[in-house]
């Protein structure tokens, strides 16, 4: 019968989804929705197809930009479906998706030295906590580990930012190599204990040279 055919096809699509073959699941669900447009389950097919599309984007992303966009897509889906029972049936899937994104964005924030990515990692985790984790998952332990990573990465980012500020100050002062600027830059480097940084030392030598070149020696 038509009902049996529909049910069998849905079961196959559901199996694909459970195996995280999201592209195949989405294609099957979109086709189901088209072929059985008048079915009482049509809205479920559309929702699951959209969820499959979104999760495919999350697990297949390759760059930092794609990761950020995939987070935006999950947040948008959650916003559109809100308290819909269809969403409630898949709450643990949403926890897993947001948890995965939180971990990926945390790694990317450290690798790319990008504070905005760390903020998005925290946002993804806040979103995950709205849903129940899978059975056997210790959410409190996961949160402790993430919080420890974020504290460590915050420190790494602060050191990186301090170094970038010193380099920017050096480059700016090379263009205006006054004695005051030389003194100010040296104090910055000394405070940050960056005297052994090869790039900073090279720029500092350029600053000293630029300052000496400016000094006019008047014969006695």
N, C-alpha and C positions, 0 to 999 in steps of 0.2 A: 504493500500500500504506500501511498504518498507519505503518510505520517511515519511509517517505518523507515522509508528512505531518508526522510528529513532527520529523524532521530539518529540513524546510523552515521549520516554525514556529520552531524553535530558531534557525535562521540569521537569520530576520527579527528575532527578539528580540535576538540578538547584534549585529545591525547597528544597532538602536536604541541599544543600550548604548554601542557604539563612537562613535556620534554624540552621546553624552552626553544622550540623551533618556531620562533614567533612570526617570521616572514611567511612560512607555509600555513601556519594557523590563521593568520590575518587573511591571506588569499582565500582560504576555504570558507572562512566566516563571511567575508564580503560576498562571495558567490552564493552562500546559503541565504543571505539576506535578500539578494536579488531574486533568487529562484523561488523563495517562499516569502514574498513581500507581505502577504496577508496573514502570515503565521502569528499566533499569539506570542511567539518567542522572538519575533523579528527585532525588537528593541535590544534583547539580550545579545543577539548576534552582532548588532552594530556596536554595542558597548565593548564586547570582547574583542572585536576586530580592532577597535580604536586602542584598547589596552595593549593588544599584541603589537600594534604599530609603534606605540610609545615605548614599550619594553625592548623592542627590536632596536630602536634608536639608542636607548640607554646602553645596551650590552654590546652594540657594534660600534659605538663612537670611537674615534681614533685620536682626535685632537682636543685640546683644552676648550676651544670654542664649541666643538660638537658636544662635549660633556655638559657645558653650561646650557646649551640649547635643549639638550635632552632633559635636563632638570626642569627647565621652563615648561616643556611639553607635559611632563608628569604633573606638575603643579596646576597647569591649565586644565588637564583632564579631571583632576580631583575637584577643582573649582566648578567645572561645568556639571559634574554628576553629584557633587555635594553629598546629601544624605540619601541618595538613591539606594534602594536595597541591592541593586546590581553591584554597586561599589562595595557595599558592606560584605557581600559574598566573597570579595577578592581582597579583603583588607590585609591579610598576611602577605599577599603578593606585593601590595604597595609598600609594606614595611621592608620587604627584601629589596625592592627597587630603590627606595630612598636610602636604605642602609648602604647598598652597593655604591650609590652616587656619593654619599658622604665620604666613604673610604677613598674612592677614586679622586674626588676633589681635594681631599686632604693630601694625597700623594702629589697631585699636580701643583698644589700651592707651594709645597716644599721644593719640587723640582724647578718650577718656573719662577720661584721667589715672588709670588703674587698674593698679597694680602686679600684682594677681592675674592680669590678662589677659596681662601680659608673661610671667609665669611659665608660663602655659598655652601661649603661643606657643613658648617654649623646649621645653616638653614635647612639643608636636606635632612640632617639628623633630627631637628625639631619636628619636621614633617613626618619622619618615620615613627616617632614616639606617639603619634596620634593613633597608631594602629597596633594590633597585637602581633608580637614577633612569632616566628614558627615555634612549634613545640620543641623544647629542649634548648632553646636559645636563651642565654643569660643576658638580658638587655642591660642590666646594671653593670655587668662586667665589660660589655661592649662600650658602654658610655665612659667608664673609667679609662679604658684604653684610648679612646678617641680624645678625651679631655687631656690625657698625658701627652699625646701626640701634638695636640693643638698648642699646649703650653710650650713644648720644646720648639715647635715650628715658629711660634710667635717670637721666641728668643733669636732664632736663626734669622728671621725676617728683620728684626730690629738691628742686628749686627750688619746685615746686608744693606739696610737703608742708611745706617751711619756711614758705611764705607762709600756708598754712592754719593752721599752729601759731601764727604771730604773731597772726592774726585771732582764733583761739580764746583766746589769752592776753589780748588786748585786751578781748574781750567779758567774760571772767571778771573781769578787773581793774576794769572799769567798775562791776561790782557791788560791788567792795571797793577803792575808790580811795585806798589809803593812799599815803604818799609813797614808801615802799619799792617798792610795786607800779608806781607811775609810773616810778621810776628803772629798775626791772628791764625794763619794757616798752620804754622808750626805748633801752636798751642792746641789746635784741633787734633792734629796728628798725634801729639804727645798724649793728650787725654784719652784718645781711643787706642793708644798703644799700637799704632800702625806703622812704626818706623821701619819695620822689616818687610812691608808689603811692596813687592817689586814695582807694580804699576804706580803706586803712590810715591815711592822714592824717585822714580824717573820723572814724574810730573813736578815733584819738589825741586829736583835739580834744574828743570826747565825754568821754574819760578825764580830760583836764585840767579840763574844766568840772565833772565829777563830783567831782574832788579839791578844786577851789576851793570848791564848794558845801558841802563837809564842814568846811572850815576855819572855826572860830568866831573872829570878831574881837572881842576883849574891849576895851571902851573904857579908856583910860588913867585 
